[in-house]
Amino acid sequence: MKLWQKIFLITLAFVMIAVGVTTVIVAQNYFEMTLDIEKQGATARHEYVTSVISNRVTLEGLSSNELVVSQDNLRTLLRSIVTAQTDEAHGIAVYDEKGEIALSQIDSLNTLTDFRNKVENNDSSYSVVADYSGTKQLVIGSSCEMSGQKIYLYTSTDISRIYQTRDQVFIYVRIIGAVSAVAAATALLLLVYQMLNPLSKINKSIRRIAKGAYSERVPEKGGYEFKELSANINHMAEAIEENVGQLQEIADSRKRFIDNLAHEMKTPLTSIICLSDVMHIKKDLTEEERIEYSGIIIEEAKRLRNLSGKIMELTVAENAELDFQYISLAEILSDIQTAVQPVFEHSNMTLIVEPVDCMIRCDRELFTSLLLNLIDNARKASKEGDTVEVKCNLKKNKLNISVTDHGVGMSEEELKHISEPFYMADKSRSRQAGGAGLGLSLCAEIAKRHQAVMKYDSTLGEGTVVTLTMPTGGEPNA
């Protein structure tokens, strides 16, 4: 059952109970007030009848010059008075001390024994509502002295119409209460439905978000609570979208890693497998051939190792949290020069490094990998006897590191794709040098993570200059 339905049913029940109880109380109070008025009128009539009887008895005694009216004359006189004062709605009964009826037009007195005893044993007047033959009668009784005799006078008034009116009022009250309750509940239902309408829109948006529409946003409309709820849901959706985006990036990078690694592994693995088969099958393998084949296998295995390492570095550079520290640039360049110097000497090339004395904020391992890639690419692009230069300069708290070679260079078209993974300007030369086409792509990602900008300036056949511009961290001892 929906919330608005529950609210409607609960409200309808409470309103019906409240209206019903209220109208019943009002109707009951009205009935009791009407009954009190009727009792007052009946009491006044009872006193009037008593006065009439007393006056007539006194007048009869005076007219007959008797102080005490005889019992027979008294009965005759009472009968005439009772007959004159009785109608359909009113009855009169008179009893003497012996309990004999002088005249009775109140049939219900036969069933009111306790009431009669109460009247006959006290000097006050009493009243009672009696049920008789489907009617309601208000009976009032009192005692009085007449001509030396004690008589008991009872008067009755038919009040059935009051009870009938009460019953009709109760019926009307129930009907009016039910109608009022339905009307009030319906009005409240419309109001609640209107108030909860933003909740329905929020619910729909949440369902769409749950189905994967993380860019969905809930309109911040309605009351304060709905606006606050919508804002919180939007914050949640933004957080989910961001987390899902990060997870998607990680998944995509892993997929790229696997796809790229699988793609690039084909060539070295094919060479390794083919040469291994040759060495396994060929019986009369010469020493020169064995050295040549095993050398190729070793070089291809090294290239495969370097390939997997570079792809892994590229994946880490895109997603890993970097360990930034303030490190001396001269120290990093000194370590790099020491590491690559044997390779340059083996290639009969010269490496010139001109550092500056400043601090840089970087992840040491990745930034070292960046510079190593740039220097190694310059070496691969150069020929025997060439020189590779690494020069640094400071301009307004900006550090420029340039790596210059005098090798094959690149055309403008090649420069457009230089940072794409697995792109190589001179594929045959790069493969022979152990390249995988990942160096500059990796460099671009690492530079981006260090808030650095890489610029390429190359002329085909003359060489290439790669300039890295980044902020500094001040002097080493600052």
WOJOCOR-V576624 format. One record per residue. N is the residue number from 1. RES is the residue in one small letter. SS is DSSP state (h for helix, s for strand, l for the rest). OMEGA is omega in whole degrees, 0 to 359 (none if undefined). NEAR is the number of other C-alpha atoms within 8 Angstrom. Layout:
BEGIN
n = [N N]
res = [RES RES]
ss = [SS SS]
omega = [OMEGA OMEGA]
near = [NEAR NEAR]
END
This chain:
BEGIN
n = [1 2 3 4 5 6 7 8 9 10 11 12 13 14 15 16 17 18 19 20 21 22 23 24 25 26 27 28 29 30 31 32 33 34 35 36 37 38 39 40 41 42 43 44 45 46 47 48 49 50 51 52 53 54 55 56 57 58 59 60 61 62 63 64 65 66 67 68 69 70 71 72 73 74 75 76 77 78 79 80 81 82 83 84 85 86 87 88 89 90 91 92 93 94 95 96 97 98 99 100 101 102 103 104 105 106 107 108 109 110 111 112 113 114 115 116 117 118 119 120 121 122 123 124 125 126 127 128 129 130 131 132 133 134 135 136 137 138 139 140 141 142 143 144 145 146 147 148 149 150 151 152 153 154 155 156 157 158 159 160 161 162 163 164 165 166 167 168 169 170 171 172 173 174 175 176 177 178 179 180 181 182 183 184 185 186 187 188 189 190 191 192 193 194 195 196 197 198 199 200 201 202 203 204 205 206 207 208 209 210 211 212 213 214 215 216 217 218 219 220 221 222 223 224 225 226 227 228 229 230 231 232 233 234 235 236 237 238 239 240 241 242 243 244 245 246 247 248 249 250 251 252 253 254 255 256 257 258 259 260 261 262 263 264 265 266 267 268 269 270 271 272 273 274 275 276 277 278 279 280 281 282 283 284 285 286 287 288 289 290 291 292 293 294 295 296 297 298 299 300 301 302 303 304 305 306 307 308 309 310 311 312 313 314 315 316 317 318 319 320 321 322 323 324 325 326 327 328 329 330 331 332 333 334 335 336 337 338 339 340 341 342 343 344 345 346 347 348 349 350 351 352 353 354 355 356 357 358 359 360 361 362 363 364 365 366 367 368 369 370 371 372 373 374 375 376 377 378 379 380 381 382 383 384 385 386 387 388 389 390 391 392 393 394 395 396 397 398 399 400 401 402 403 404 405 406 407 408 409 410 411 412 413 414 415 416 417 418 419 420 421 422 423 424 425 426 427 428 429 430 431 432 433 434 435 436 437 438 439 440 441 442 443 444 445 446 447 448 449 450 451 452 453 454 455 456 457 458 459 460 461 462 463 464 465 466 467 468 469 470 471 472 473 474 475 476 477 478]
res = [m k l w q k i f l i t l a f v m i a v g v t t v i v a q n y f e m t l d i e k q g a t a r h e y v t s v i s n r v t l e g l s s n e l v v s q d n l r t l l r s i v t a q t d e a h g i a v y d e k g e i a l s q i d s l n t l t d f r n k v e n n d s s y s v v a d y s g t k q l v i g s s c e m s g q k i y l y t s t d i s r i y q t r d q v f i y v r i i g a v s a v a a a t a l l l l v y q m l n p l s k i n k s i r r i a k g a y s e r v p e k g g y e f k e l s a n i n h m a e a i e e n v g q l q e i a d s r k r f i d n l a h e m k t p l t s i i c l s d v m h i k k d l t e e e r i e y s g i i i e e a k r l r n l s g k i m e l t v a e n a e l d f q y i s l a e i l s d i q t a v q p v f e h s n m t l i v e p v d c m i r c d r e l f t s l l l n l i d n a r k a s k e g d t v e v k c n l k k n k l n i s v t d h g v g m s e e e l k h i s e p f y m a d k s r s r q a g g a g l g l s l c a e i a k r h q a v m k y d s t l g e g t v v t l t m p t g g e p n a]
ss = [l l h h h h h h h h h h h h h h h h h h h h h h h h h h h h h h h h h h h h h h h h h h h h h h h h h h h h h h h h h h h h h l l l l l l l h h h h h h h h h h h h h h h l l l l s s s s s s l l l l l s s s s l l h h h h h l h h h h h h h h l l l l l s s s s s s s l l s s s s s s s s s s s s l l s s s s s s s s s s l h h h h h h h h h h h h h h h h h h h h h h h h h h h h h h h h h h h h h h h h h h h h h h h h h h h l l l l l l l l l l l l l h h h h h h h h h h h h h h h h h h h h h h h h h h h h h h h h h h h h h h h h h h h h h h h h h h h h h h h h h h l l l l l h h h h h h h h h h h h h h h h h h h h h h h h h h h h h h h h h l l l l s s s s s h h h h h h h h h h h h h h h h h h l l l s s s s s l l l l s s s s s h h h h h h h h h h h h h h h h h h l l l l l s s s s s s s s s l l s s s s s s s s l l l l l l h h h h h l l l l l l l l l l h h h h h h l l l l l l h h h h h h h h h h h l l l s s s s s s s l l l s s s s s s s s s l l l l l l l]
omega = [183 183 182 177 177 179 180 183 180 179 178 180 181 180 179 178 182 180 180 180 181 182 177 179 179 180 180 178 178 179 180 178 178 180 177 179 179 177 179 178 179 178 178 178 178 179 178 179 178 180 180 181 181 180 180 179 179 180 179 179 180 182 181 181 177 178 180 179 181 183 180 178 179 179 180 181 180 181 181 180 181 181 183 185 185 173 185 183 185 177 181 176 180 178 174 184 181 181 178 183 173 177 180 171 178 184 184 181 180 181 184 184 181 179 180 179 180 180 185 181 179 182 181 176 182 179 179 176 185 173 179 177 176 179 176 181 175 184 178 180 177 179 178 180 178 179 177 179 178 180 181 185 177 174 179 177 179 180 180 183 179 180 176 177 179 180 178 179 178 178 179 181 180 179 181 178 180 180 180 180 180 180 180 180 179 178 178 178 179 180 180 180 178 181 182 180 175 179 177 178 177 180 179 179 179 178 179 178 180 179 175 179 187 176 179 177 182 176 182 182 178 180 183 182 180 178 179 179 180 180 180 178 178 176 179 180 178 179 179 181 180 180 179 178 179 178 179 177 178 180 180 181 177 178 178 179 181 181 182 180 179 181 185 180 185 184 180 180 179 179 181 182 182 181 177 178 180 181 181 186 186 184 187 181 180 180 179 179 180 180 181 183 180 177 178 180 180 181 179 177 177 179 178 178 179 180 181 179 181 179 178 177 179 178 179 181 182 191 188 171 184 178 184 176 175 187 178 179 181 179 179 181 178 179 180 181 179 184 187 183 178 180 178 179 179 179 181 178 181 177 179 181 178 182 170 184 179 178 175 177 186 166 191 185 183 180 175 178 178 182 177 179 180 180 181 176 178 179 182 181 183 177 183 179 181 179 174 185 174 184 181 173 181 176 177 178 174 181 175 176 181 175 187 171 180 185 190 182 182 177 179 180 179 179 180 185 191 183 179 179 174 175 178 181 179 188 183 181 181 179 181 181 179 182 179 181 183 187 184 174 176 179 181 180 179 178 179 180 179 180 180 180 178 180 182 175 187 175 183 179 183 179 185 173 176 182 179 180 183 178 179 177 178 180 183 184 184 none]
near = [4 5 6 10 8 9 10 12 8 8 10 12 8 8 11 13 8 8 12 12 8 8 11 10 8 8 12 9 8 8 11 8 8 9 9 8 8 9 9 8 8 12 9 8 8 11 8 8 9 9 8 8 10 9 8 9 13 9 8 9 12 9 7 6 6 8 7 7 11 7 6 6 8 10 9 8 10 12 10 8 9 11 7 6 8 10 6 5 6 10 13 15 14 13 13 12 9 5 6 7 9 11 11 10 8 10 6 9 8 6 5 9 8 6 8 10 8 8 15 10 6 7 9 7 9 8 8 8 8 10 9 8 4 5 9 12 13 14 12 14 13 13 14 9 8 9 10 6 8 10 12 14 13 12 13 13 11 11 11 9 7 10 10 8 8 11 8 8 9 10 8 8 12 10 8 8 12 11 8 10 12 10 8 10 12 9 8 10 11 8 8 10 9 7 8 9 8 10 8 8 9 11 8 8 11 9 8 11 12 8 6 6 8 11 8 9 7 11 6 9 8 9 6 6 7 12 11 9 8 13 10 8 10 10 8 8 13 10 8 9 10 8 8 8 8 8 8 8 9 9 8 8 10 9 8 8 11 8 8 9 11 8 7 10 10 8 7 12 10 8 10 12 8 8 11 9 8 8 11 7 6 7 6 4 8 6 6 6 8 10 8 8 10 9 8 9 12 8 9 13 10 9 12 11 8 8 13 9 8 11 12 9 9 11 11 8 12 8 8 6 4 5 7 8 9 9 12 11 12 10 8 11 10 8 8 11 10 8 7 8 9 8 7 12 9 7 8 9 14 10 11 8 9 8 11 9 9 12 13 13 11 11 10 11 6 9 11 10 9 12 9 9 11 13 11 8 9 14 12 10 12 12 9 7 8 12 11 15 12 14 10 11 9 9 7 4 8 10 13 12 11 12 14 12 15 13 13 10 13 13 9 6 6 9 10 7 8 11 9 9 9 7 10 9 7 6 7 6 8 13 9 7 7 10 11 12 11 13 12 13 13 14 12 10 11 12 14 9 8 9 8 11 9 10 7 9 7 12 10 9 8 10 15 15 11 12 11 13 11 11 10 11 9 9 8 9 3 4]
END
